[in-house]
Amino acid sequence: MSAHQVTLKPISEVAKYKRNLIPANIPEIYALKPIFKKIASEENIRNGVLAFRSFVYLFCDRLITDGHLYAKPPKKPSGMTDYSFMHDITNLLVDIGYHGKLAKSGDSLRINEIPLCTASINENGKKESPKISASSQIECFRFLTLCGFIFTGINLKLKTLNISKNQPLEVFYPNNPILLTGLKALALADMELRTTRRYWNDHNLLRCDYRLMKAENTDILDELKDFLHPLSEKVKKFAVKLHQRYIDIGLTCTLSILDDVSFSYAKISKSQKELSSREKYQKRVWAFSYSIRNGYCLFVRAKKIDKCADVIKNFPPSLQEKIAVGYGCYRKLGRKYCQGDCQGICISLDESILSISENIEAWLDNEV
Protein backbone atom coordinates (compact mmCIF):
# COMPACT_ATOMS: atom_id res chain seq x y z
CA MET A 1 0.00 0.00 0.00
CA SER A 2 1.37 3.39 -0.99
CA ALA A 3 2.31 5.86 1.71
CA HIS A 4 0.03 8.38 0.01
CA GLN A 5 -2.89 6.10 -0.80
CA VAL A 6 -6.24 7.81 -0.39
CA THR A 7 -9.64 6.14 -0.04
CA LEU A 8 -12.22 8.31 -1.76
CA LYS A 9 -15.47 8.75 0.16
CA PRO A 10 -18.78 8.16 -1.66
CA ILE A 11 -20.22 11.39 -3.01
CA SER A 12 -23.21 10.98 -0.67
CA GLU A 13 -20.88 11.15 2.35
CA VAL A 14 -19.08 14.15 0.88
CA ALA A 15 -22.46 15.86 0.50
CA LYS A 16 -23.40 15.14 4.12
CA TYR A 17 -20.05 16.55 5.21
CA LYS A 18 -20.50 19.70 3.12
CA ARG A 19 -24.06 20.12 4.38
CA ASN A 20 -22.79 20.58 7.94
CA LEU A 21 -20.61 23.49 6.78
CA ILE A 22 -23.63 25.55 5.72
CA PRO A 23 -24.21 28.32 8.29
CA ALA A 24 -27.27 27.45 10.36
CA ASN A 25 -27.70 30.94 11.84
CA ILE A 26 -27.59 33.82 9.38
CA PRO A 27 -28.79 37.07 10.98
CA GLU A 28 -31.78 38.81 9.44
CA ILE A 29 -30.05 42.20 9.46
CA TYR A 30 -26.36 43.03 8.94
CA ALA A 31 -24.62 45.88 7.15
CA LEU A 32 -22.83 45.12 3.90
CA LYS A 33 -19.54 46.39 2.51
CA PRO A 34 -19.87 49.25 -0.03
CA ILE A 35 -18.83 47.04 -2.97
CA PHE A 36 -22.26 45.38 -2.94
CA LYS A 37 -24.25 48.59 -3.45
CA LYS A 38 -23.97 48.18 -7.23
CA ILE A 39 -25.83 44.85 -7.13
CA ALA A 40 -29.09 45.49 -5.28
CA SER A 41 -30.50 46.83 -2.04
CA GLU A 42 -29.08 45.39 1.18
CA GLU A 43 -32.43 43.84 2.00
CA ASN A 44 -32.62 42.06 -1.36
CA ILE A 45 -29.04 40.83 -1.04
CA ARG A 46 -29.66 39.46 2.45
CA ASN A 47 -32.83 37.74 1.25
CA GLY A 48 -30.90 36.43 -1.74
CA VAL A 49 -28.25 34.92 0.53
CA LEU A 50 -30.95 33.13 2.55
CA ALA A 51 -32.46 31.82 -0.70
CA PHE A 52 -29.05 30.63 -1.86
CA ARG A 53 -28.54 28.82 1.45
CA SER A 54 -31.83 26.98 0.86
CA PHE A 55 -30.54 26.04 -2.60
CA VAL A 56 -27.28 24.66 -1.14
CA TYR A 57 -29.28 22.47 1.24
CA LEU A 58 -31.22 21.17 -1.77
CA PHE A 59 -27.99 20.80 -3.74
CA CYS A 60 -26.48 18.59 -1.00
CA ASP A 61 -29.68 16.56 -0.69
CA ARG A 62 -29.66 15.95 -4.46
CA LEU A 63 -26.03 14.87 -4.25
CA ILE A 64 -26.94 12.39 -1.54
CA THR A 65 -29.65 10.77 -3.70
CA ASP A 66 -28.40 11.30 -7.27
CA GLY A 67 -24.80 12.48 -7.01
CA HIS A 68 -23.35 9.10 -8.02
CA LEU A 69 -24.86 9.60 -11.49
CA TYR A 70 -22.89 12.83 -12.02
CA ALA A 71 -19.79 12.84 -9.80
CA LYS A 72 -17.45 10.24 -11.27
CA PRO A 73 -14.54 9.19 -9.02
CA PRO A 74 -11.00 9.94 -10.26
CA LYS A 75 -8.56 7.08 -10.80
CA LYS A 76 -5.99 8.54 -8.39
CA PRO A 77 -7.75 10.83 -5.88
CA SER A 78 -5.56 13.29 -3.97
CA GLY A 79 -8.02 13.52 -1.09
CA MET A 80 -11.12 11.90 0.37
CA THR A 81 -13.37 14.51 -1.27
CA ASP A 82 -11.50 14.82 -4.57
CA TYR A 83 -14.36 14.85 -7.07
CA SER A 84 -13.66 17.09 -10.07
CA PHE A 85 -17.43 17.47 -10.43
CA MET A 86 -17.56 19.34 -7.11
CA HIS A 87 -14.76 21.68 -8.16
CA ASP A 88 -16.30 22.26 -11.60
CA ILE A 89 -19.90 22.89 -10.55
CA THR A 90 -18.87 25.26 -7.74
CA ASN A 91 -16.57 27.26 -9.99
CA LEU A 92 -19.23 27.28 -12.70
CA LEU A 93 -21.68 28.84 -10.23
CA VAL A 94 -19.07 31.45 -9.28
CA ASP A 95 -18.49 32.28 -12.95
CA ILE A 96 -22.24 32.59 -13.59
CA GLY A 97 -22.75 34.84 -10.58
CA TYR A 98 -19.67 36.98 -11.08
CA HIS A 99 -19.92 37.52 -14.84
CA GLY A 100 -23.70 37.47 -15.13
CA LYS A 101 -25.66 40.72 -15.35
CA LEU A 102 -28.70 40.82 -13.11
CA ALA A 103 -31.91 41.92 -14.84
CA LYS A 104 -33.62 45.01 -13.44
CA SER A 105 -36.44 42.78 -12.25
CA GLY A 106 -33.88 40.53 -10.54
CA ASP A 107 -35.56 37.49 -12.13
CA SER A 108 -32.67 36.44 -14.39
CA LEU A 109 -28.94 36.66 -15.02
CA ARG A 110 -27.69 37.31 -18.56
CA ILE A 111 -24.19 36.11 -19.40
CA ASN A 112 -22.18 36.73 -22.57
CA GLU A 113 -19.16 34.72 -21.46
CA ILE A 114 -18.35 31.97 -18.96
CA PRO A 115 -14.53 32.12 -18.88
CA LEU A 116 -14.00 28.69 -17.31
CA CYS A 117 -16.12 27.08 -20.03
CA THR A 118 -14.50 28.72 -23.06
CA ALA A 119 -11.21 28.18 -24.83
CA SER A 120 -8.68 31.00 -24.59
CA ILE A 121 -5.42 32.23 -26.10
CA ASN A 122 -2.49 32.52 -23.67
CA GLU A 123 0.23 35.18 -23.69
CA ASN A 124 2.30 33.05 -26.09
CA GLY A 125 -0.53 32.92 -28.60
CA LYS A 126 -1.29 29.26 -27.87
CA LYS A 127 -4.86 28.07 -27.64
CA GLU A 128 -5.81 26.67 -24.24
CA SER A 129 -8.73 24.36 -23.55
CA PRO A 130 -11.53 25.42 -21.19
CA LYS A 131 -10.77 24.94 -17.48
CA ILE A 132 -14.01 22.95 -17.24
CA SER A 133 -14.09 20.28 -19.95
CA ALA A 134 -16.99 20.11 -22.40
CA SER A 135 -18.16 16.77 -21.00
CA SER A 136 -18.07 18.10 -17.42
CA GLN A 137 -19.94 21.26 -18.43
CA ILE A 138 -22.96 19.32 -19.62
CA GLU A 139 -23.06 17.25 -16.41
CA CYS A 140 -22.83 20.39 -14.26
CA PHE A 141 -25.59 22.21 -16.12
CA ARG A 142 -27.83 19.14 -16.01
CA PHE A 143 -27.34 18.74 -12.27
CA LEU A 144 -28.14 22.42 -11.70
CA THR A 145 -31.40 21.99 -13.63
CA LEU A 146 -32.15 19.06 -11.32
CA CYS A 147 -31.79 21.56 -8.46
CA GLY A 148 -34.19 24.10 -10.00
CA PHE A 149 -32.12 26.23 -12.39
CA ILE A 150 -33.28 26.92 -15.95
CA PHE A 151 -30.81 27.88 -18.72
CA THR A 152 -31.75 29.30 -22.11
CA GLY A 153 -29.26 29.56 -24.96
CA ILE A 154 -27.73 26.09 -24.52
CA ASN A 155 -28.96 22.64 -25.51
CA LEU A 156 -28.65 20.27 -22.57
CA LYS A 157 -29.74 17.30 -24.72
CA LEU A 158 -26.32 17.24 -26.39
CA LYS A 159 -23.63 14.82 -25.18
CA THR A 160 -21.15 17.67 -24.64
CA LEU A 161 -21.24 21.45 -24.69
CA ASN A 162 -19.02 23.82 -26.63
CA ILE A 163 -19.66 27.24 -25.16
CA SER A 164 -17.93 30.00 -27.09
CA LYS A 165 -17.26 33.65 -26.34
CA ASN A 166 -20.14 36.03 -27.06
CA GLN A 167 -22.62 33.17 -26.74
CA PRO A 168 -25.32 34.74 -24.57
CA LEU A 169 -27.37 32.65 -22.22
CA GLU A 170 -29.88 33.46 -19.53
CA VAL A 171 -30.18 31.88 -16.11
CA PHE A 172 -33.42 31.58 -14.13
CA TYR A 173 -34.39 30.12 -10.78
CA PRO A 174 -38.19 30.26 -10.94
CA ASN A 175 -38.85 28.64 -7.54
CA ASN A 176 -37.22 31.60 -5.77
CA PRO A 177 -35.80 34.23 -8.18
CA ILE A 178 -34.19 36.31 -5.39
CA LEU A 179 -31.58 33.50 -5.19
CA LEU A 180 -29.90 35.01 -8.28
CA THR A 181 -29.22 38.20 -6.34
CA GLY A 182 -27.67 36.15 -3.55
CA LEU A 183 -25.56 34.18 -6.04
CA LYS A 184 -24.34 37.42 -7.64
CA ALA A 185 -23.30 38.87 -4.27
CA LEU A 186 -21.68 35.68 -2.94
CA ALA A 187 -19.75 35.19 -6.18
CA LEU A 188 -18.48 38.77 -6.02
CA ALA A 189 -17.33 38.19 -2.43
CA ASP A 190 -15.66 34.92 -3.40
CA MET A 191 -13.76 36.49 -6.30
CA GLU A 192 -12.77 39.84 -4.80
CA LEU A 193 -12.85 39.68 -1.00
CA ARG A 194 -11.43 36.30 -0.11
CA THR A 195 -8.08 36.49 1.66
CA THR A 196 -7.19 32.82 1.14
CA ARG A 197 -6.03 31.57 -2.24
CA ARG A 198 -8.83 31.30 -4.75
CA TYR A 199 -9.45 27.69 -5.81
CA TRP A 200 -7.41 26.43 -2.83
CA ASN A 201 -10.69 25.23 -1.42
CA ASP A 202 -12.97 24.99 -4.43
CA HIS A 203 -16.13 24.59 -2.38
CA ASN A 204 -16.14 28.07 -0.81
CA LEU A 205 -19.40 29.09 -2.44
CA LEU A 206 -21.14 26.01 -1.11
CA ARG A 207 -20.41 27.22 2.42
CA CYS A 208 -22.60 30.25 1.68
CA ASP A 209 -19.97 32.44 3.34
CA TYR A 210 -22.01 35.60 3.89
CA ARG A 211 -19.48 36.79 6.49
CA LEU A 212 -17.15 38.00 3.71
CA MET A 213 -19.88 40.46 2.76
CA LYS A 214 -20.40 41.98 6.19
CA ALA A 215 -19.20 45.50 6.91
CA GLU A 216 -18.22 44.48 10.45
CA ASN A 217 -16.06 41.52 11.44
CA THR A 218 -17.85 38.50 12.89
CA ASP A 219 -17.08 37.59 16.48
CA ILE A 220 -15.06 34.36 16.62
CA LEU A 221 -17.40 32.94 19.28
CA ASP A 222 -20.39 33.37 16.96
CA GLU A 223 -18.48 31.52 14.23
CA LEU A 224 -17.61 28.73 16.66
CA LYS A 225 -21.24 28.35 17.71
CA ASP A 226 -22.28 28.06 14.06
CA PHE A 227 -19.52 25.50 13.49
CA LEU A 228 -20.85 23.40 16.39
CA HIS A 229 -24.52 23.54 15.36
CA PRO A 230 -24.97 19.83 14.41
CA LEU A 231 -23.74 18.63 17.83
CA SER A 232 -25.80 17.97 20.97
CA GLU A 233 -26.51 20.83 23.35
CA LYS A 234 -24.30 19.32 26.08
CA VAL A 235 -21.33 18.93 23.72
CA LYS A 236 -21.83 22.46 22.35
CA LYS A 237 -21.93 23.83 25.90
CA PHE A 238 -18.68 22.03 26.77
CA ALA A 239 -16.94 23.29 23.61
CA VAL A 240 -18.00 26.91 24.18
CA LYS A 241 -16.91 26.69 27.82
CA LEU A 242 -13.49 25.35 26.76
CA HIS A 243 -13.16 28.11 24.16
CA GLN A 244 -13.97 30.85 26.67
CA ARG A 245 -11.69 29.34 29.32
CA TYR A 246 -8.60 29.60 27.13
CA ILE A 247 -9.52 32.91 25.56
CA ASP A 248 -9.73 34.30 29.12
CA ILE A 249 -6.32 32.78 29.90
CA GLY A 250 -4.89 34.65 26.92
CA LEU A 251 -4.79 32.21 24.01
CA THR A 252 -5.58 33.39 20.50
CA CYS A 253 -8.26 31.57 18.50
CA THR A 254 -7.84 31.36 14.71
CA LEU A 255 -10.33 29.97 12.20
CA SER A 256 -8.71 28.01 9.35
CA ILE A 257 -10.57 26.56 6.37
CA LEU A 258 -8.76 24.27 3.97
CA ASP A 259 -10.10 20.81 3.19
CA ASP A 260 -11.21 20.72 6.83
CA VAL A 261 -12.32 23.42 9.25
CA SER A 262 -10.51 24.15 12.51
CA PHE A 263 -10.58 26.61 15.39
CA SER A 264 -7.03 26.54 16.73
CA TYR A 265 -5.76 27.97 20.02
CA ALA A 266 -2.22 29.31 20.35
CA LYS A 267 -0.24 31.22 22.92
CA ILE A 268 0.98 34.34 21.14
CA SER A 269 3.41 36.70 22.85
CA LYS A 270 2.22 40.33 22.88
CA SER A 271 5.74 41.46 22.00
CA GLN A 272 5.78 39.20 18.94
CA LYS A 273 5.35 40.66 15.47
CA GLU A 274 1.92 40.44 13.88
CA LEU A 275 1.47 36.87 12.69
CA SER A 276 -0.52 35.61 9.74
CA SER A 277 -3.41 33.20 10.27
CA ARG A 278 -1.21 30.38 9.00
CA GLU A 279 1.59 31.25 11.44
CA LYS A 280 -0.88 31.33 14.33
CA TYR A 281 -2.26 27.97 13.24
CA GLN A 282 1.24 26.48 13.22
CA LYS A 283 1.70 27.58 16.85
CA ARG A 284 -1.52 25.94 18.03
CA VAL A 285 -1.61 24.01 21.30
CA TRP A 286 -5.00 22.49 20.62
CA ALA A 287 -7.88 22.82 18.17
CA PHE A 288 -11.47 21.97 17.41
CA SER A 289 -11.68 20.38 13.97
CA TYR A 290 -14.24 19.04 11.52
CA SER A 291 -13.11 16.86 8.63
CA ILE A 292 -14.53 14.06 6.56
CA ARG A 293 -11.81 11.78 7.94
CA ASN A 294 -12.39 12.31 11.68
CA GLY A 295 -15.71 14.14 11.91
CA TYR A 296 -15.88 16.59 14.81
CA CYS A 297 -12.93 16.22 17.14
CA LEU A 298 -10.51 17.95 19.48
CA PHE A 299 -6.81 17.78 18.61
CA VAL A 300 -4.14 18.30 21.27
CA ARG A 301 -0.53 18.92 20.26
CA ALA A 302 0.91 17.77 23.58
CA LYS A 303 4.49 18.84 24.34
CA LYS A 304 4.61 18.62 28.15
CA ILE A 305 3.45 15.07 28.81
CA ASP A 306 6.53 14.23 30.89
CA LYS A 307 6.03 17.30 33.07
CA CYS A 308 2.39 16.49 33.83
CA ALA A 309 2.72 12.73 34.35
CA ASP A 310 1.25 13.02 37.86
CA VAL A 311 -1.89 14.55 36.37
CA ILE A 312 -2.22 12.09 33.48
CA LYS A 313 -1.88 9.01 35.69
CA ASN A 314 -5.29 9.80 37.19
CA PHE A 315 -7.01 9.90 33.77
CA PRO A 316 -9.21 7.02 32.52
CA PRO A 317 -7.12 4.25 30.88
CA SER A 318 -8.57 4.93 27.42
CA LEU A 319 -7.39 8.54 27.53
CA GLN A 320 -4.00 7.54 28.93
CA GLU A 321 -3.58 5.15 26.01
CA LYS A 322 -4.32 7.89 23.45
CA ILE A 323 -1.79 10.18 25.11
CA ALA A 324 0.83 7.41 25.26
CA VAL A 325 0.58 6.78 21.49
CA GLY A 326 1.24 10.47 20.87
CA TYR A 327 1.04 12.12 17.48
CA GLY A 328 3.21 12.83 14.47
CA CYS A 329 4.00 11.77 10.93
CA TYR A 330 2.59 8.41 9.85
CA ARG A 331 6.17 7.08 9.70
CA LYS A 332 6.70 7.87 13.38
CA LEU A 333 3.48 6.08 14.33
CA GLY A 334 4.09 3.08 12.10
CA ARG A 335 1.12 3.80 9.83
CA LYS A 336 0.99 2.33 6.34
CA TYR A 337 -0.14 5.65 4.92
CA CYS A 338 -0.86 9.18 6.11
CA GLN A 339 -3.95 9.57 8.29
CA GLY A 340 -3.43 13.17 9.38
CA ASP A 341 -1.92 12.15 12.73
CA CYS A 342 0.44 15.14 12.64
CA GLN A 343 -2.45 17.38 13.66
CA GLY A 344 -2.33 16.13 17.25
CA ILE A 345 -3.85 13.56 19.57
CA CYS A 346 -7.42 13.11 18.35
CA ILE A 347 -10.38 12.98 20.73
CA SER A 348 -13.90 12.66 19.31
CA LEU A 349 -16.08 15.71 19.96
CA ASP A 350 -19.25 13.83 20.86
CA GLU A 351 -21.07 12.63 23.95
CA SER A 352 -18.08 10.48 24.96
CA ILE A 353 -16.00 13.57 25.68
CA LEU A 354 -18.35 14.74 28.45
CA SER A 355 -17.20 12.04 30.90
CA ILE A 356 -13.57 13.21 30.54
CA SER A 357 -14.23 16.95 30.30
CA GLU A 358 -12.48 17.71 33.60
CA ASN A 359 -9.50 15.58 32.51
CA ILE A 360 -9.30 17.54 29.24
CA GLU A 361 -9.22 20.85 31.11
CA ALA A 362 -6.54 19.62 33.55
CA TRP A 363 -4.45 18.35 30.65
CA LEU A 364 -4.77 21.52 28.59
CA ASP A 365 -4.05 23.68 31.65
CA ASN A 366 -0.69 21.93 32.01
CA GLU A 367 0.05 22.26 28.28
CA VAL A 368 -0.75 25.96 28.32
C-alpha positions as CSV (number, residue, x, y, z in Angstrom):
1,M,0.0,0.0,0.0
2,S,1.4,3.4,-1.0
3,A,2.3,5.9,1.7
4,H,0.0,8.4,0.0
5,Q,-2.9,6.1,-0.8
6,V,-6.2,7.8,-0.4
7,T,-9.6,6.1,0.0
8,L,-12.2,8.3,-1.8
9,K,-15.5,8.8,0.2
10,P,-18.8,8.2,-1.7
11,I,-20.2,11.4,-3.0
12,S,-23.2,11.0,-0.7
13,E,-20.9,11.2,2.4
14,V,-19.1,14.2,0.9
15,A,-22.5,15.9,0.5
16,K,-23.4,15.1,4.1
17,Y,-20.0,16.5,5.2
18,K,-20.5,19.7,3.1
19,R,-24.1,20.1,4.4
20,N,-22.8,20.6,7.9
21,L,-20.6,23.5,6.8
22,I,-23.6,25.5,5.7
23,P,-24.2,28.3,8.3
24,A,-27.3,27.5,10.4
25,N,-27.7,30.9,11.8
26,I,-27.6,33.8,9.4
27,P,-28.8,37.1,11.0
28,E,-31.8,38.8,9.4
29,I,-30.0,42.2,9.5
30,Y,-26.4,43.0,8.9
31,A,-24.6,45.9,7.2
32,L,-22.8,45.1,3.9
33,K,-19.5,46.4,2.5
34,P,-19.9,49.3,0.0
35,I,-18.8,47.0,-3.0
36,F,-22.3,45.4,-2.9
37,K,-24.3,48.6,-3.5
38,K,-24.0,48.2,-7.2
39,I,-25.8,44.9,-7.1
40,A,-29.1,45.5,-5.3
41,S,-30.5,46.8,-2.0
42,E,-29.1,45.4,1.2
43,E,-32.4,43.8,2.0
44,N,-32.6,42.1,-1.4
45,I,-29.0,40.8,-1.0
46,R,-29.7,39.5,2.5
47,N,-32.8,37.7,1.3
48,G,-30.9,36.4,-1.7
49,V,-28.2,34.9,0.5
50,L,-30.9,33.1,2.5
51,A,-32.5,31.8,-0.7
52,F,-29.0,30.6,-1.9
53,R,-28.5,28.8,1.4
54,S,-31.8,27.0,0.9
55,F,-30.5,26.0,-2.6
56,V,-27.3,24.7,-1.1
57,Y,-29.3,22.5,1.2
58,L,-31.2,21.2,-1.8
59,F,-28.0,20.8,-3.7
60,C,-26.5,18.6,-1.0
61,D,-29.7,16.6,-0.7
62,R,-29.7,15.9,-4.5
63,L,-26.0,14.9,-4.3
64,I,-26.9,12.4,-1.5
65,T,-29.6,10.8,-3.7
66,D,-28.4,11.3,-7.3
67,G,-24.8,12.5,-7.0
68,H,-23.4,9.1,-8.0
69,L,-24.9,9.6,-11.5
70,Y,-22.9,12.8,-12.0
71,A,-19.8,12.8,-9.8
72,K,-17.4,10.2,-11.3
73,P,-14.5,9.2,-9.0
74,P,-11.0,9.9,-10.3
75,K,-8.6,7.1,-10.8
76,K,-6.0,8.5,-8.4
77,P,-7.8,10.8,-5.9
78,S,-5.6,13.3,-4.0
79,G,-8.0,13.5,-1.1
80,M,-11.1,11.9,0.4
81,T,-13.4,14.5,-1.3
82,D,-11.5,14.8,-4.6
83,Y,-14.4,14.8,-7.1
84,S,-13.7,17.1,-10.1
85,F,-17.4,17.5,-10.4
86,M,-17.6,19.3,-7.1
87,H,-14.8,21.7,-8.2
88,D,-16.3,22.3,-11.6
89,I,-19.9,22.9,-10.5
90,T,-18.9,25.3,-7.7
91,N,-16.6,27.3,-10.0
92,L,-19.2,27.3,-12.7
93,L,-21.7,28.8,-10.2
94,V,-19.1,31.4,-9.3
95,D,-18.5,32.3,-13.0
96,I,-22.2,32.6,-13.6
97,G,-22.7,34.8,-10.6
98,Y,-19.7,37.0,-11.1
99,H,-19.9,37.5,-14.8
100,G,-23.7,37.5,-15.1
101,K,-25.7,40.7,-15.3
102,L,-28.7,40.8,-13.1
103,A,-31.9,41.9,-14.8
104,K,-33.6,45.0,-13.4
105,S,-36.4,42.8,-12.3
106,G,-33.9,40.5,-10.5
107,D,-35.6,37.5,-12.1
108,S,-32.7,36.4,-14.4
109,L,-28.9,36.7,-15.0
110,R,-27.7,37.3,-18.6
111,I,-24.2,36.1,-19.4
112,N,-22.2,36.7,-22.6
113,E,-19.2,34.7,-21.5
114,I,-18.3,32.0,-19.0
115,P,-14.5,32.1,-18.9
116,L,-14.0,28.7,-17.3
117,C,-16.1,27.1,-20.0
118,T,-14.5,28.7,-23.1
119,A,-11.2,28.2,-24.8
120,S,-8.7,31.0,-24.6
121,I,-5.4,32.2,-26.1
122,N,-2.5,32.5,-23.7
123,E,0.2,35.2,-23.7
124,N,2.3,33.1,-26.1
125,G,-0.5,32.9,-28.6
126,K,-1.3,29.3,-27.9
127,K,-4.9,28.1,-27.6
128,E,-5.8,26.7,-24.2
129,S,-8.7,24.4,-23.5
130,P,-11.5,25.4,-21.2
131,K,-10.8,24.9,-17.5
132,I,-14.0,23.0,-17.2
133,S,-14.1,20.3,-19.9
134,A,-17.0,20.1,-22.4
135,S,-18.2,16.8,-21.0
136,S,-18.1,18.1,-17.4
137,Q,-19.9,21.3,-18.4
138,I,-23.0,19.3,-19.6
139,E,-23.1,17.3,-16.4
140,C,-22.8,20.4,-14.3
141,F,-25.6,22.2,-16.1
142,R,-27.8,19.1,-16.0
143,F,-27.3,18.7,-12.3
144,L,-28.1,22.4,-11.7
145,T,-31.4,22.0,-13.6
146,L,-32.2,19.1,-11.3
147,C,-31.8,21.6,-8.5
148,G,-34.2,24.1,-10.0
149,F,-32.1,26.2,-12.4
150,I,-33.3,26.9,-16.0
151,F,-30.8,27.9,-18.7
152,T,-31.7,29.3,-22.1
153,G,-29.3,29.6,-25.0
154,I,-27.7,26.1,-24.5
155,N,-29.0,22.6,-25.5
156,L,-28.7,20.3,-22.6
157,K,-29.7,17.3,-24.7
158,L,-26.3,17.2,-26.4
159,K,-23.6,14.8,-25.2
160,T,-21.2,17.7,-24.6
161,L,-21.2,21.4,-24.7
162,N,-19.0,23.8,-26.6
163,I,-19.7,27.2,-25.2
164,S,-17.9,30.0,-27.1
165,K,-17.3,33.6,-26.3
166,N,-20.1,36.0,-27.1
167,Q,-22.6,33.2,-26.7
168,P,-25.3,34.7,-24.6
169,L,-27.4,32.7,-22.2
170,E,-29.9,33.5,-19.5
171,V,-30.2,31.9,-16.1
172,F,-33.4,31.6,-14.1
173,Y,-34.4,30.1,-10.8
174,P,-38.2,30.3,-10.9
175,N,-38.9,28.6,-7.5
176,N,-37.2,31.6,-5.8
177,P,-35.8,34.2,-8.2
178,I,-34.2,36.3,-5.4
179,L,-31.6,33.5,-5.2
180,L,-29.9,35.0,-8.3
181,T,-29.2,38.2,-6.3
182,G,-27.7,36.2,-3.6
183,L,-25.6,34.2,-6.0
184,K,-24.3,37.4,-7.6
185,A,-23.3,38.9,-4.3
186,L,-21.7,35.7,-2.9
187,A,-19.8,35.2,-6.2
188,L,-18.5,38.8,-6.0
189,A,-17.3,38.2,-2.4
190,D,-15.7,34.9,-3.4
191,M,-13.8,36.5,-6.3
192,E,-12.8,39.8,-4.8
193,L,-12.9,39.7,-1.0
194,R,-11.4,36.3,-0.1
195,T,-8.1,36.5,1.7
196,T,-7.2,32.8,1.1
197,R,-6.0,31.6,-2.2
198,R,-8.8,31.3,-4.7
199,Y,-9.4,27.7,-5.8
200,W,-7.4,26.4,-2.8
201,N,-10.7,25.2,-1.4
202,D,-13.0,25.0,-4.4
203,H,-16.1,24.6,-2.4
204,N,-16.1,28.1,-0.8
205,L,-19.4,29.1,-2.4
206,L,-21.1,26.0,-1.1
207,R,-20.4,27.2,2.4
208,C,-22.6,30.2,1.7
209,D,-20.0,32.4,3.3
210,Y,-22.0,35.6,3.9
211,R,-19.5,36.8,6.5
212,L,-17.1,38.0,3.7
213,M,-19.9,40.5,2.8
214,K,-20.4,42.0,6.2
215,A,-19.2,45.5,6.9
216,E,-18.2,44.5,10.4
217,N,-16.1,41.5,11.4
218,T,-17.9,38.5,12.9
219,D,-17.1,37.6,16.5
220,I,-15.1,34.4,16.6
221,L,-17.4,32.9,19.3
222,D,-20.4,33.4,17.0
223,E,-18.5,31.5,14.2
224,L,-17.6,28.7,16.7
225,K,-21.2,28.4,17.7
226,D,-22.3,28.1,14.1
227,F,-19.5,25.5,13.5
228,L,-20.8,23.4,16.4
229,H,-24.5,23.5,15.4
230,P,-25.0,19.8,14.4
231,L,-23.7,18.6,17.8
232,S,-25.8,18.0,21.0
233,E,-26.5,20.8,23.4
234,K,-24.3,19.3,26.1
235,V,-21.3,18.9,23.7
236,K,-21.8,22.5,22.4
237,K,-21.9,23.8,25.9
238,F,-18.7,22.0,26.8
239,A,-16.9,23.3,23.6
240,V,-18.0,26.9,24.2
241,K,-16.9,26.7,27.8
242,L,-13.5,25.3,26.8
243,H,-13.2,28.1,24.2
244,Q,-14.0,30.8,26.7
245,R,-11.7,29.3,29.3
246,Y,-8.6,29.6,27.1
247,I,-9.5,32.9,25.6
248,D,-9.7,34.3,29.1
249,I,-6.3,32.8,29.9
250,G,-4.9,34.7,26.9
251,L,-4.8,32.2,24.0
252,T,-5.6,33.4,20.5
253,C,-8.3,31.6,18.5
254,T,-7.8,31.4,14.7
255,L,-10.3,30.0,12.2
256,S,-8.7,28.0,9.3
257,I,-10.6,26.6,6.4
258,L,-8.8,24.3,4.0
259,D,-10.1,20.8,3.2
260,D,-11.2,20.7,6.8
261,V,-12.3,23.4,9.3
262,S,-10.5,24.2,12.5
263,F,-10.6,26.6,15.4
264,S,-7.0,26.5,16.7
265,Y,-5.8,28.0,20.0
266,A,-2.2,29.3,20.3
267,K,-0.2,31.2,22.9
268,I,1.0,34.3,21.1
269,S,3.4,36.7,22.8
270,K,2.2,40.3,22.9
271,S,5.7,41.5,22.0
272,Q,5.8,39.2,18.9
273,K,5.3,40.7,15.5
274,E,1.9,40.4,13.9
275,L,1.5,36.9,12.7
276,S,-0.5,35.6,9.7
277,S,-3.4,33.2,10.3
278,R,-1.2,30.4,9.0
279,E,1.6,31.3,11.4
280,K,-0.9,31.3,14.3
281,Y,-2.3,28.0,13.2
282,Q,1.2,26.5,13.2
283,K,1.7,27.6,16.9
284,R,-1.5,25.9,18.0
285,V,-1.6,24.0,21.3
286,W,-5.0,22.5,20.6
287,A,-7.9,22.8,18.2
288,F,-11.5,22.0,17.4
289,S,-11.7,20.4,14.0
290,Y,-14.2,19.0,11.5
291,S,-13.1,16.9,8.6
292,I,-14.5,14.1,6.6
293,R,-11.8,11.8,7.9
294,N,-12.4,12.3,11.7
295,G,-15.7,14.1,11.9
296,Y,-15.9,16.6,14.8
297,C,-12.9,16.2,17.1
298,L,-10.5,18.0,19.5
299,F,-6.8,17.8,18.6
300,V,-4.1,18.3,21.3
301,R,-0.5,18.9,20.3
302,A,0.9,17.8,23.6
303,K,4.5,18.8,24.3
304,K,4.6,18.6,28.1
305,I,3.5,15.1,28.8
306,D,6.5,14.2,30.9
307,K,6.0,17.3,33.1
308,C,2.4,16.5,33.8
309,A,2.7,12.7,34.4
310,D,1.2,13.0,37.9
311,V,-1.9,14.5,36.4
312,I,-2.2,12.1,33.5
313,K,-1.9,9.0,35.7
314,N,-5.3,9.8,37.2
315,F,-7.0,9.9,33.8
316,P,-9.2,7.0,32.5
317,P,-7.1,4.2,30.9
318,S,-8.6,4.9,27.4
319,L,-7.4,8.5,27.5
320,Q,-4.0,7.5,28.9
321,E,-3.6,5.1,26.0
322,K,-4.3,7.9,23.5
323,I,-1.8,10.2,25.1
324,A,0.8,7.4,25.3
325,V,0.6,6.8,21.5
326,G,1.2,10.5,20.9
327,Y,1.0,12.1,17.5
328,G,3.2,12.8,14.5
329,C,4.0,11.8,10.9
330,Y,2.6,8.4,9.8
331,R,6.2,7.1,9.7
332,K,6.7,7.9,13.4
333,L,3.5,6.1,14.3
334,G,4.1,3.1,12.1
335,R,1.1,3.8,9.8
336,K,1.0,2.3,6.3
337,Y,-0.1,5.6,4.9
338,C,-0.9,9.2,6.1
339,Q,-4.0,9.6,8.3
340,G,-3.4,13.2,9.4
341,D,-1.9,12.2,12.7
342,C,0.4,15.1,12.6
343,Q,-2.5,17.4,13.7
344,G,-2.3,16.1,17.3
345,I,-3.9,13.6,19.6
346,C,-7.4,13.1,18.3
347,I,-10.4,13.0,20.7
348,S,-13.9,12.7,19.3
349,L,-16.1,15.7,20.0
350,D,-19.2,13.8,20.9
351,E,-21.1,12.6,24.0
352,S,-18.1,10.5,25.0
353,I,-16.0,13.6,25.7
354,L,-18.3,14.7,28.4
355,S,-17.2,12.0,30.9
356,I,-13.6,13.2,30.5
357,S,-14.2,17.0,30.3
358,E,-12.5,17.7,33.6
359,N,-9.5,15.6,32.5
360,I,-9.3,17.5,29.2
361,E,-9.2,20.8,31.1
362,A,-6.5,19.6,33.5
363,W,-4.4,18.3,30.6
364,L,-4.8,21.5,28.6
365,D,-4.1,23.7,31.6
366,N,-0.7,21.9,32.0
367,E,0.0,22.3,28.3
368,V,-0.8,26.0,28.3
